[in-house]
């Protein structure tokens, strides 16, 4: 177990917001993680949990200790036609997707190229191209911060919703995710009904009547690379705003005024709208506000050109949300998690 002092976290979050951690630890085993948490309790240090840094908004200073679990083990266990994948919290999510897809396993191929670590995936219930993590997740292993005790939660206990989970609610700041179990399958089950994924696969030089999971994952990567900036080249956190859910009646009224508006009927009398389209209709694609702006090719992505901080980012985000609310009558909510000093 090694705890470092005064660590710069500006490179540990994909928005590259300036942040200084008073202490930092990246335990590679459950034992090391338990020891780190025990020392934090003895010293009464506030604990901040950090994953891959792709979906967080960091403040300029974090007192106490920042803990980023670096549990890298994963293995497969075939059982009754399913392949259970046990994966440590520190494994890179995209790496896992591509490796399982290359093995011919179906289930998470639509979630390719989503940045971040596997341990952070359940917090937001990550999703893309009509698929959410909750569709394949069987269980989550967590460690309680207060006791170091390890326990398992099933999917129902995780209380998943659209970009929501118990880890953002009742268990926020109480547990650290250490391992996931995913239900994957060798039975072909392509899900191509979202966006232009089916068209992309049909036009692929390597397309077949029944695409492989790797072909689907590679098509998703190609689409995402065309639409989304690489955070290594231009700092961003991917989709910055959640797609809003509105009552069906409100969606119907908007469709009368905007017949081409993308809309996706949901259960419970609600319709999901495309936040990027709403922002684009306000003429904000490509706008720049000091150190921050809206990406020129994808209005849902806010980018950091350098030299800014979280306060400046939220000022830009509030301006965008104000414009959408004025025109469409709904308030966009940020998708990244706001991390605050304890």
Buried (B, 14 or more C-beta within 10 A) or exposed (E): BEBEEEBEBBEBBBBBBBBBBBBBBBBBBBEBBBBBBEBBBEEEBBBBBBBBBBBBBBBBEBBBBBBBBBBBEBEBEEEEEBBBBBBBBBBBBBEBBBBBBEBBBBBBBBBBBBBBBBBBBBBBBBBBBBBBBBBBBBBBBBBBBEEBEBEEBEBEEBBBBBBBBBBBEEBEEEBBBBBBBBBBBBEEEBBBEBBEBBEBBEEBEEEEEEBBBBBBBBBBBBBBEEBBBEBEEBBBBBBBBBBBBBEBEBBEEBEEEBEEBEBBEBEEEBBBBBBBBBBBBBEBBEBEBEBBBBBEEBBBBBBBEEEBBBEBBBEBBEEBBEBBBEEBEBEBEBBBBEBEEE
